[in-house]
Amino acid sequence: MAIAMTTGYSAQTEGARLCIDAASDWALTCVEQLPHQNHHVLIDYGAADGGTAVGLWNQVLDHLHTQQPNAHLTLIGNDLPSNDNIALAANLALQIPRPPKPTVLVSARSFYEPSVAPNSVSFGFSATAMHWLSESPGPLHNHTHVLASGDADAMQRFTAQALKDWTAILELRSRELQPGGRLLTVNLSRDSEGRYLGHNGGETRNVHDELHRIWRGLADEEVISEEQYRNGTILNFYKSPEEFMAPLKDASSAPYRNGLRLVDERTVHVRCPYRQRWNTDGDTAAFATGLMATIRSWSRHSFANAAGDAAADAVYQRLEQRIAEAPSDWSLDYVEHHQMMEKLA
Ligand SMILES: C[S@@+](CC[C@H](N)C(=O)[O-])C[C@H]1O[C@@H](n2cnc3c(N)ncnc32)[C@H](O)[C@@H]1O
């Protein structure tokens, strides 16, 4: 199934940029600890159009240049071939004028494949991307997102797939990191109270339940078939901190055997910027449009792949209307897990 963010990704995802900004302290720590050498390769896995990370890479490149003024720096932006890689190339190119005039490259491949040569990456980074599964663990019968489904069997299947995928991602990264290299992942997650993106413990409505309600409504009205309804699964998974750390605590796992080690981890909550703005300006129309667009940016492909563009468009038209009708019931709060790792020197 093709995954693709909607075009204009970074303009529609203020929250994702705030999540990246919240990890910038650890990104700077990572590059500070790199061994001194004459060349460093830095890579951003699942970068989308690269716009949300421009500020982060400004800081990281400047910091590394200050620490190691003689080192040449190469920044690679990675995303799927279906991504807007022209926009990604343009956003990476914004870094070229700053000393030491880094080389910038686009890698239009899946992060479930090797991206670069073994032992070549000094600093790997990824934000809000590695929750997408590599394949379907089977259908959901009563929901569009497994975490909101209450389906224990599906939860088991999705957890197993998510752990298999995460171990495979870490194995690939552990091969391409150079000894002494650092990896920082910033991923959508579940916290100790079971909260996750769009589910803030009941303060406001569960966004995944609302998306499902609209999708179920389209099936009940026979706008989509029952088969299309069942195919409308959002194929991602928000792991717990324990699940993120599991391959690094298992001495027999492939990433561990390749020398990848856990340095630190934390869970960070980022409040919905659209809701925060509505709290002060009360502009309901702008809130409904902005919040709908940010939810659409990551969920649209799931509905369009299942039932076509017109059905997907109907979802977001109804979503915007629902937000506008009861704005105080809505917010898209982020729960993100930060995991700092190193490859043994
Ligand atoms: C929500 S966006 C995050 C973009 C950016 N990192 C940020 O934090 O704003 C998720 C990105 O992950 C990409 N992605 C999903 N699966 C991928 C894969 N297997 N390989 C590379 N990129 C992938 C999507 O195409 C999308 O651009």
Ligand as a Chemical Component Dictionary entry (heavy atoms), coordinates in Angstrom:
data_LIG
# 
_chem_comp.id                   LIG 
_chem_comp.type                 NON-POLYMER 
_chem_comp.pdbx_formal_charge   0 
_chem_comp.three_letter_code    LIG 
# 
loop_
_chem_comp_atom.comp_id 
_chem_comp_atom.atom_id 
_chem_comp_atom.alt_atom_id 
_chem_comp_atom.type_symbol 
_chem_comp_atom.charge 
_chem_comp_atom.model_Cartn_x 
_chem_comp_atom.model_Cartn_y 
_chem_comp_atom.model_Cartn_z 
_chem_comp_atom.pdbx_ordinal 
LIG C1  C1  C 0  4.327  12.379 9.521  1  
LIG S1  S1  S 1  5.580  12.406 8.311  2  
LIG C2  C2  C 0  6.950  12.986 9.266  3  
LIG C3  C3  C 0  7.846  13.880 8.469  4  
LIG C4  C4  C 0  8.938  14.569 9.269  5  
LIG N1  N1  N 0  9.935  13.621 9.715  6  
LIG C5  C5  C 0  8.354  15.290 10.436 7  
LIG O1  O1  O 0  8.560  14.853 11.585 8  
LIG O2  O2  O -1 7.692  16.307 10.243 9  
LIG C6  C6  C 0  5.983  10.693 8.092  10 
LIG C7  C7  C 0  6.863  10.440 6.872  11 
LIG O3  O3  O 0  7.345  9.096  6.933  12 
LIG C8  C8  C 0  7.443  8.634  5.611  13 
LIG N2  N2  N 0  7.536  7.179  5.597  14 
LIG C9  C9  C 0  6.585  6.271  5.952  15 
LIG N3  N3  N 0  7.048  5.027  5.742  16 
LIG C10 C10 C 0  8.313  5.163  5.255  17 
LIG C11 C11 C 0  9.304  4.227  4.851  18 
LIG N4  N4  N 0  9.072  2.929  4.901  19 
LIG N5  N5  N 0  10.490 4.713  4.405  20 
LIG C12 C12 C 0  10.739 6.047  4.355  21 
LIG N6  N6  N 0  9.820  6.981  4.734  22 
LIG C13 C13 C 0  8.625  6.530  5.167  23 
LIG C14 C14 C 0  6.185  9.155  4.957  24 
LIG O4  O4  O 0  6.282  9.121  3.548  25 
LIG C15 C15 C 0  6.120  10.548 5.549  26 
LIG O5  O5  O 0  6.735  11.486 4.723  27 
# 
loop_
_chem_comp_bond.comp_id 
_chem_comp_bond.atom_id_1 
_chem_comp_bond.atom_id_2 
_chem_comp_bond.value_order 
_chem_comp_bond.pdbx_ordinal 
LIG C1  S1  SING 1  
LIG S1  C2  SING 2  
LIG S1  C6  SING 3  
LIG C2  C3  SING 4  
LIG C3  C4  SING 5  
LIG C4  N1  SING 6  
LIG C4  C5  SING 7  
LIG C5  O1  DOUB 8  
LIG C5  O2  SING 9  
LIG C6  C7  SING 10 
LIG C7  O3  SING 11 
LIG C7  C15 SING 12 
LIG O3  C8  SING 13 
LIG C8  N2  SING 14 
LIG C8  C14 SING 15 
LIG N2  C9  SING 16 
LIG N2  C13 SING 17 
LIG C9  N3  DOUB 18 
LIG N3  C10 SING 19 
LIG C10 C11 SING 20 
LIG C10 C13 DOUB 21 
LIG C11 N4  SING 22 
LIG C11 N5  DOUB 23 
LIG N5  C12 SING 24 
LIG C12 N6  DOUB 25 
LIG N6  C13 SING 26 
LIG C14 O4  SING 27 
LIG C14 C15 SING 28 
LIG C15 O5  SING 29 
# 
